[in-house]
Amino acid sequence: MNEQALVERIRKMAGDTATKLVLGIGDDCAIYRPKAGEDLLFKSDQLIEGVHFLSGLDPASIGQRALARALSDIAAMGGTPKFCLVSLTVPRGWTQSNILAFFRGLLRLAKRTGTTLAGGDLAHSGKLYCDVMLCGAVPRGRGLRRDGARAGDTLWVSGRLGKPWDRPIQPRLELGRKLLRRATACLDVSDGLALDLHRLCVASGVAAQVDRVPAAHGATIEHALHGGDDYELLFTLPPRTSGPRGTTRIGKIVAGKPGAMLFEGRPLKPRGYDHFGIAIT
Amino acid sequence: MNEQALVERIRKMAGDTATKLVLGIGDDCAIYRPKAGEDLLFKSDQLIEGVHFLSGLDPASIGQRALARALSDIAAMGGTPKFCLVSLTVPRGWTQSNILAFFRGLLRLAKRTGTTLAGGDLAHSGKLYCDVMLCGAVPRGRGLRRDGARAGDTLWVSGRLGKPWDRPIQPRLELGRKLLRRATACLDVSDGLALDLHRLCVASGVAAQVDRVPAAHGATIEHALHGGDDYELLFTLPPRTSGPRGTTRIGKIVAGKPGAMLFEGRPLKPRGYDHFGIAIT
């Protein structure tokens, strides 16, 4: 059974418990609808030493990164972050000042983005594990899903792709909010453009043609297409609509086998960075 | 710096981001208030091999346990569970059927308690690590906190204490709901009666006298007082109020040094099971 099939199995096993949700397993975030005009967005994201980052990253950067990854998913839904829960397991060698540095890095970004630290859990074990659960809000029914792209839409990406993995992540929250009521589909590029575009196309039942890709300084086209950890937004707009400042039109959505992709006229494989690494959401 | 002081530091660092919450760091759950007559409860709980359970527990039992621990915290607030996010990291030796068994165990309990699996994250790494984020709801302003006990209240516990750690956990959700509008304080006994009672007393600024403790079959009094993993509810009631069926009056709340405790007239130390093991909530 491949990973996708495994997720399908889990989704089916969850099946009839999903009725309370507007959007359950299958997108960047799950949406639970309270009765007050807004949908709440929830995302949990693990960050594990040796899997999502290499040993040697300093604790403050790890904290920043743990939250930023989850914020990027809220941004991809057009959401505004509300609060997070942080579960952290540290190696025996970590001192309390390491732990504080972790939270400092995390809270600096939390304050800047209006995210409240609402709780969590600490433990000691062999290596560093972190899991951030994030809640965000979006006007009811307006969450940017990945399944709304239609043939004829244009395809856009923010920023430049193929950046070094260990730089601080800047979640595109402002851009995500601007895309509310404009984009037909959106997700964040966390595992490489090719793989994430494939996910968008499969979810929407469409194919895509990519004409160009804005590579970061020093990045190869290969890296811009298949490298992970960009945390830019990939989105589709209806015909004759322009993307906001700082975004680049990279191609278009076409009818075709769902998930099929071309780059400069040649088949583009959905190869990217996959840590096992299955987002169930 | 001890663990408590460390949590205080983190709480202070989080400080001015906490304004969106009715109840932030410092109780079983954080409460975020939507505008529709109910408070939502959120809890995340790690379950780590070698820390929270021993190797050899079967995958379905691990899944059951991971959710049950978080449900117990929702029960302790008098809440009704809504949905959960599950982050799971498995050892390389785990097969996909192990993973499915994990989710089967988890989802069986999820369905029985009305909890929707809303998403999560899977990864491969050295040992088994699981983090469950759970959301529950409670009528607005009615969540059972641990800081409401007053001198003169009676002290109660559900079930029997000192049970074997590897039995399936039965979260006391029905009891928790019955205690809404009745109990003055409540928490779940997850780290041993003595340690959890101490937390209740410190939060409420009171002392306690314990006269007896209902020990499980085969458990010593020592184990009933200081063993962990009971997941029963410990709560206080106003004078002249009876506890629901299946609960036992074990003592009373008195004025005194906050956190001071007596058992059968002798000082009781707040010794229990602490895995590092700090709930930030």
Interface residues (C-beta under 8 A of the other chain):
Chain A: M1 L6 R9 I10 M13 A14 D16 T17 A18 T19 K20 L21 G24 I25 C29 A30 Y32 P34 K35 A36 G37 E38 L40 F42 K43 S44 D45 Q46 I48 G50 V51 H52 K82 F83 L85 V86 S87 T89 Q96 I99 L100 F103 R104 L107 A110 K111 G114 T115 T116 L117 A118 G119 G120 D121 L122 A123 H124 S125 G126 K127 Y129 D131 M133 C135 H275 F276 G277 I278 A279 I280 T281
Chain B: M1 L6 R9 I10 M13 A14 D16 T17 A18 T19 K20 L21 G24 I25 C29 A30 Y32 P34 K35 A36 G37 E38 L40 F42 K43 S44 D45 Q46 I48 G50 V51 H52 K82 F83 L85 V86 S87 T89 Q96 I99 L100 F103 R104 L107 A110 K111 G114 T115 T116 L117 A118 G119 G120 D121 L122 A123 H124 S125 G126 K127 Y129 D131 M133 C135 H275 F276 G277 I278 A279 I280 T281
